[in-house]
Amino acid sequence: MTFSIAARDPETDAVGVAVQSKFVSVGAVVPFVSADAGAIATQSFANVAYGPDGLDLLREGSSATDVIETLTDADEEAPQRQVGVVGLDGEPAAFTGEECFEVAGDRQGEHYTVQGNILENEATIDAMAEAFEETGGGLPDRLISALHAGNDAGGDSRGQQAAALYVAKPEGGYDGRNDRWVDVRVDDHERPVDELERVFKLYDVTLLAREEPDDPAELSGDAALAVSEALSKLGVLDAEPTDSFGEAERAALEAFRGMNNFENHSLTVIEDALARGWEAAADGADATEGVDVDEDGESRMVDAIWHGLQRYDRL
Protein backbone atom coordinates (compact mmCIF):
# COMPACT_ATOMS: atom_id res chain seq x y z
CA MET A 1 0.00 0.00 0.00
CA THR A 2 2.96 2.23 -0.71
CA PHE A 3 4.83 3.80 -3.60
CA SER A 4 8.25 5.40 -3.36
CA ILE A 5 11.25 6.63 -5.28
CA ALA A 6 14.90 6.50 -4.22
CA ALA A 7 17.30 8.64 -6.23
CA ARG A 8 20.63 10.43 -6.47
CA ASP A 9 21.56 13.80 -7.97
CA PRO A 10 25.12 13.58 -9.34
CA GLU A 11 25.43 17.37 -9.60
CA THR A 12 24.92 18.00 -5.87
CA ASP A 13 25.85 14.59 -4.42
CA ALA A 14 22.38 14.50 -2.83
CA VAL A 15 20.53 11.24 -2.26
CA GLY A 16 16.92 10.92 -1.21
CA VAL A 17 13.66 9.05 -0.87
CA ALA A 18 10.09 10.26 -1.38
CA VAL A 19 7.14 8.10 -0.39
CA GLN A 20 3.33 8.11 -0.14
CA SER A 21 1.17 5.47 1.51
CA LYS A 22 -2.15 4.58 3.08
CA PHE A 23 -0.13 4.02 6.24
CA VAL A 24 0.18 6.49 9.09
CA SER A 25 3.63 8.08 9.61
CA VAL A 26 5.13 6.33 6.62
CA GLY A 27 8.18 8.58 6.92
CA ALA A 28 9.11 6.76 10.13
CA VAL A 29 9.30 3.42 8.30
CA VAL A 30 10.29 3.63 4.63
CA PRO A 31 13.10 6.16 3.94
CA PHE A 32 16.73 5.69 4.96
CA VAL A 33 19.36 7.99 3.47
CA SER A 34 22.94 8.97 4.19
CA ALA A 35 25.23 11.26 2.21
CA ASP A 36 28.16 8.87 2.68
CA ALA A 37 26.25 5.78 1.51
CA GLY A 38 23.08 6.25 -0.57
CA ALA A 39 19.30 5.94 -0.35
CA ILE A 40 17.09 2.99 0.60
CA ALA A 41 13.30 2.62 0.58
CA THR A 42 11.99 -0.44 2.45
CA GLN A 43 8.27 -1.25 2.28
CA SER A 44 5.58 -3.95 1.97
CA PHE A 45 5.63 -5.51 5.45
CA ALA A 46 8.79 -3.43 5.72
CA ASN A 47 11.86 -4.86 7.35
CA VAL A 48 13.26 -1.63 8.80
CA ALA A 49 16.60 -3.33 9.41
CA TYR A 50 17.09 -3.14 5.65
CA GLY A 51 17.70 0.60 6.11
CA PRO A 52 20.69 0.78 8.44
CA ASP A 53 22.07 -2.60 7.38
CA GLY A 54 21.84 -1.69 3.72
CA LEU A 55 23.51 1.69 4.24
CA ASP A 56 26.35 -0.05 6.08
CA LEU A 57 26.81 -2.42 3.14
CA LEU A 58 26.89 0.50 0.71
CA ARG A 59 29.55 2.22 2.83
CA GLU A 60 31.61 -0.96 2.73
CA GLY A 61 31.58 -0.89 -1.07
CA SER A 62 28.75 -3.25 -1.96
CA SER A 63 26.77 -2.43 -5.09
CA ALA A 64 23.04 -1.74 -4.89
CA THR A 65 22.35 -5.16 -6.42
CA ASP A 66 24.64 -6.90 -3.93
CA VAL A 67 23.00 -5.04 -1.04
CA ILE A 68 19.58 -6.33 -2.02
CA GLU A 69 20.84 -9.87 -2.46
CA THR A 70 22.53 -9.82 0.95
CA LEU A 71 19.48 -8.41 2.70
CA THR A 72 16.88 -10.65 1.11
CA ASP A 73 18.96 -13.85 1.28
CA ALA A 74 19.12 -13.48 5.06
CA ASP A 75 15.39 -12.75 5.42
CA GLU A 76 12.94 -15.67 5.56
CA GLU A 77 10.07 -13.28 4.90
CA ALA A 78 11.72 -11.69 1.86
CA PRO A 79 8.92 -12.81 -0.51
CA GLN A 80 6.65 -10.28 1.24
CA ARG A 81 9.19 -7.44 1.08
CA GLN A 82 9.89 -4.66 -1.34
CA VAL A 83 13.02 -2.53 -1.34
CA GLY A 84 14.74 0.01 -3.59
CA VAL A 85 18.40 1.01 -3.33
CA VAL A 86 20.57 3.69 -4.95
CA GLY A 87 24.27 3.94 -4.14
CA LEU A 88 26.60 6.92 -4.45
CA ASP A 89 27.63 5.69 -7.89
CA GLY A 90 24.02 6.17 -8.99
CA GLU A 91 23.45 2.49 -9.68
CA PRO A 92 19.84 1.59 -8.83
CA ALA A 93 18.40 -1.78 -7.89
CA ALA A 94 15.12 -3.02 -6.48
CA PHE A 95 13.42 -6.17 -5.24
CA THR A 96 9.70 -6.95 -5.29
CA GLY A 97 8.88 -10.18 -3.49
CA GLU A 98 6.56 -12.63 -5.20
CA GLU A 99 4.11 -12.45 -2.27
CA CYS A 100 3.68 -8.66 -2.39
CA PHE A 101 0.05 -7.70 -2.91
CA GLU A 102 -0.92 -6.68 -6.43
CA VAL A 103 -0.44 -4.44 -8.20
CA ALA A 104 3.25 -4.52 -7.25
CA GLY A 105 6.39 -3.80 -9.20
CA ASP A 106 9.44 -1.62 -9.72
CA ARG A 107 11.28 0.27 -12.43
CA GLN A 108 14.80 1.64 -12.63
CA GLY A 109 16.35 4.48 -14.60
CA GLU A 110 19.49 6.58 -14.48
CA HIS A 111 20.20 7.35 -10.81
CA TYR A 112 16.76 6.27 -9.53
CA THR A 113 14.45 3.39 -8.73
CA VAL A 114 10.66 3.48 -8.33
CA GLN A 115 8.68 0.79 -6.50
CA GLY A 116 5.12 0.27 -5.31
CA ASN A 117 2.66 -2.29 -4.00
CA ILE A 118 -1.14 -2.50 -3.64
CA LEU A 119 -1.30 0.02 -6.45
CA GLU A 120 -4.31 0.97 -8.54
CA ASN A 121 -2.37 0.09 -11.70
CA GLU A 122 1.08 -0.37 -13.23
CA ALA A 123 0.80 3.09 -14.77
CA THR A 124 1.53 4.56 -11.32
CA ILE A 125 5.13 3.35 -11.45
CA ASP A 126 5.63 4.41 -15.07
CA ALA A 127 4.23 7.89 -14.39
CA MET A 128 6.54 8.38 -11.41
CA ALA A 129 9.58 7.42 -13.46
CA GLU A 130 8.64 9.67 -16.34
CA ALA A 131 7.96 12.63 -14.05
CA PHE A 132 11.30 12.24 -12.31
CA GLU A 133 13.12 12.13 -15.64
CA GLU A 134 11.27 15.09 -17.15
CA THR A 135 10.98 17.50 -14.19
CA GLY A 136 13.52 20.30 -13.89
CA GLY A 137 14.94 21.75 -10.68
CA GLY A 138 16.73 20.09 -7.81
CA LEU A 139 16.35 16.60 -6.38
CA PRO A 140 13.63 17.54 -3.84
CA ASP A 141 11.46 19.09 -6.56
CA ARG A 142 11.87 16.06 -8.84
CA LEU A 143 11.02 13.63 -6.04
CA ILE A 144 7.83 15.52 -5.13
CA SER A 145 6.90 15.67 -8.81
CA ALA A 146 7.21 11.89 -8.99
CA LEU A 147 4.80 11.48 -6.05
CA HIS A 148 2.25 13.79 -7.67
CA ALA A 149 2.51 11.85 -10.93
CA GLY A 150 2.03 8.55 -9.14
CA ASN A 151 -1.11 9.80 -7.45
CA ASP A 152 -2.48 11.27 -10.66
CA ALA A 153 -1.93 8.01 -12.52
CA GLY A 154 -3.74 5.89 -9.93
CA GLY A 155 -1.63 5.67 -6.81
CA ASP A 156 -2.34 3.53 -3.78
CA SER A 157 -5.50 1.49 -4.32
CA ARG A 158 -6.45 1.93 -0.66
CA GLY A 159 -6.20 5.73 -0.78
CA GLN A 160 -3.91 8.34 0.77
CA GLN A 161 -2.74 9.03 4.30
CA ALA A 162 0.91 9.94 4.76
CA ALA A 163 3.93 11.10 2.77
CA ALA A 164 7.56 11.93 3.39
CA LEU A 165 10.60 13.48 1.73
CA TYR A 166 14.08 12.79 3.09
CA VAL A 167 17.20 14.02 1.27
CA ALA A 168 20.79 13.95 2.47
CA LYS A 169 23.72 15.97 1.14
CA PRO A 170 27.26 16.43 2.48
CA GLU A 171 27.11 19.20 5.12
CA GLY A 172 23.57 19.93 3.93
CA GLY A 173 21.98 19.96 7.39
CA TYR A 174 21.20 22.90 9.64
CA ASP A 175 24.28 25.15 9.91
CA GLY A 176 26.20 22.51 7.94
CA ARG A 177 26.51 20.29 11.01
CA ASN A 178 25.13 17.08 9.47
CA ASP A 179 23.86 15.72 6.14
CA ARG A 180 20.09 16.05 6.80
CA TRP A 181 19.37 18.49 3.97
CA VAL A 182 15.60 17.98 3.63
CA ASP A 183 13.49 16.09 6.16
CA VAL A 184 9.75 16.74 5.80
CA ARG A 185 6.88 14.45 6.81
CA VAL A 186 3.10 14.46 6.72
CA ASP A 187 1.85 11.74 9.05
CA ASP A 188 -1.94 11.88 8.53
CA HIS A 189 -3.74 13.97 5.92
CA GLU A 190 -6.48 13.65 3.32
CA ARG A 191 -4.08 14.85 0.59
CA PRO A 192 -0.65 14.08 1.98
CA VAL A 193 1.39 14.83 -1.14
CA ASP A 194 -0.22 18.27 -1.55
CA GLU A 195 0.44 18.95 2.13
CA LEU A 196 4.00 17.64 1.80
CA GLU A 197 4.65 20.10 -1.02
CA ARG A 198 3.19 22.98 1.03
CA VAL A 199 5.35 22.15 4.05
CA PHE A 200 8.40 21.64 1.85
CA LYS A 201 8.01 25.12 0.36
CA LEU A 202 8.02 26.59 3.86
CA TYR A 203 11.02 24.41 4.79
CA ASP A 204 12.79 25.47 1.60
CA VAL A 205 12.31 29.19 2.25
CA THR A 206 13.28 28.87 5.91
CA LEU A 207 16.22 26.48 5.92
CA LEU A 208 17.75 26.03 2.46
CA ALA A 209 20.26 28.60 1.26
CA ARG A 210 20.22 30.09 -2.23
CA GLU A 211 22.58 32.03 -4.41
CA GLU A 212 22.46 35.81 -3.89
CA PRO A 213 20.77 37.76 -6.75
CA ASP A 214 23.06 39.77 -9.00
CA ASP A 215 20.32 42.29 -9.81
CA PRO A 216 17.90 42.43 -6.84
CA ALA A 217 14.46 43.77 -7.71
CA GLU A 218 12.53 46.24 -5.55
CA LEU A 219 8.81 46.03 -4.85
CA SER A 220 6.67 48.54 -6.73
CA GLY A 221 3.24 48.94 -8.26
CA ASP A 222 0.52 46.36 -7.68
CA ALA A 223 2.90 43.90 -6.01
CA ALA A 224 4.08 46.55 -3.53
CA LEU A 225 0.48 47.44 -2.71
CA ALA A 226 -0.54 43.83 -2.24
CA VAL A 227 2.46 43.06 -0.01
CA SER A 228 1.83 46.21 2.02
CA GLU A 229 -1.82 45.22 2.50
CA ALA A 230 -0.74 41.76 3.65
CA LEU A 231 1.77 43.26 6.10
CA SER A 232 -0.93 45.60 7.40
CA LYS A 233 -3.34 42.71 8.01
CA LEU A 234 -0.57 40.87 9.84
CA GLY A 235 -0.22 43.87 12.17
CA VAL A 236 3.40 44.72 11.34
CA LEU A 237 2.72 47.77 9.13
CA ASP A 238 1.06 50.82 10.72
CA ALA A 239 1.16 53.04 7.63
CA GLU A 240 -1.54 53.16 4.97
CA PRO A 241 -0.70 50.63 2.21
CA THR A 242 0.39 52.20 -1.06
CA ASP A 243 1.94 51.07 -4.35
CA SER A 244 5.37 52.35 -3.28
CA PHE A 245 7.64 50.40 -0.96
CA GLY A 246 9.67 52.63 1.33
CA GLU A 247 11.32 52.72 4.73
CA ALA A 248 8.18 51.92 6.77
CA GLU A 249 7.28 49.01 4.49
CA ARG A 250 10.78 47.55 4.63
CA ALA A 251 10.76 47.79 8.42
CA ALA A 252 7.49 45.85 8.41
CA LEU A 253 8.95 43.30 6.00
CA GLU A 254 11.93 42.92 8.33
CA ALA A 255 9.51 42.18 11.18
CA PHE A 256 7.75 39.61 8.98
CA ARG A 257 11.12 38.03 8.12
CA GLY A 258 12.01 37.64 11.80
CA MET A 259 8.54 36.44 12.77
CA ASN A 260 8.78 33.61 10.25
CA ASN A 261 12.45 32.68 10.89
CA PHE A 262 13.50 33.67 7.37
CA GLU A 263 16.90 35.00 8.56
CA ASN A 264 18.53 32.53 6.17
CA HIS A 265 17.87 35.19 3.51
CA SER A 266 18.70 38.89 3.69
CA LEU A 267 15.95 41.50 3.54
CA THR A 268 17.15 42.36 0.04
CA VAL A 269 16.66 38.75 -1.07
CA ILE A 270 13.20 38.58 0.51
CA GLU A 271 12.08 41.77 -1.28
CA ASP A 272 13.58 40.53 -4.55
CA ALA A 273 11.76 37.20 -4.20
CA LEU A 274 8.44 38.90 -3.46
CA ALA A 275 8.82 41.25 -6.40
CA ARG A 276 9.59 38.43 -8.80
CA GLY A 277 7.29 35.79 -7.33
CA TRP A 278 4.12 37.67 -6.36
CA GLU A 279 2.34 37.25 -9.68
CA ALA A 280 3.06 33.51 -9.84
CA ALA A 281 1.87 33.05 -6.26
CA ALA A 282 -1.26 35.11 -6.96
CA ASP A 283 -2.07 33.02 -10.03
CA GLY A 284 -1.68 29.83 -8.01
CA ALA A 285 -3.79 31.10 -5.13
CA ASP A 286 -6.58 32.36 -7.38
CA ALA A 287 -6.73 28.92 -9.00
CA THR A 288 -7.00 27.13 -5.64
CA GLU A 289 -10.58 26.12 -4.94
CA GLY A 290 -11.97 27.22 -1.60
CA VAL A 291 -9.05 29.46 -0.57
CA ASP A 292 -9.78 33.05 0.46
CA VAL A 293 -6.60 34.65 -0.83
CA ASP A 294 -7.41 38.01 0.77
CA GLU A 295 -7.57 36.45 4.23
CA ASP A 296 -4.52 34.24 3.77
CA GLY A 297 -1.93 36.95 3.19
CA GLU A 298 0.84 35.23 5.13
CA SER A 299 0.58 32.01 3.12
CA ARG A 300 0.50 34.04 -0.10
CA MET A 301 3.66 35.88 0.91
CA VAL A 302 5.49 32.65 1.75
CA ASP A 303 4.41 31.16 -1.57
CA ALA A 304 5.53 34.29 -3.41
CA ILE A 305 8.94 34.20 -1.75
CA TRP A 306 9.30 30.53 -2.71
CA HIS A 307 8.37 31.24 -6.33
CA GLY A 308 10.75 34.18 -6.46
CA LEU A 309 13.64 32.12 -5.11
CA GLN A 310 13.30 29.49 -7.85
CA ARG A 311 15.48 31.48 -10.25
CA TYR A 312 18.47 30.95 -7.92
CA ASP A 313 20.17 27.60 -7.38
CA ARG A 314 20.11 26.04 -3.91
CA LEU A 315 23.54 25.92 -2.32
Summary of the structure (lengths in Angstrom):
residues: 315
radius of gyration: 21.3
end to end distance: 35.1
largest distance: 70.3
contacts: 1152
relative contact order: 0.12
helix: 42%
strand: 22%
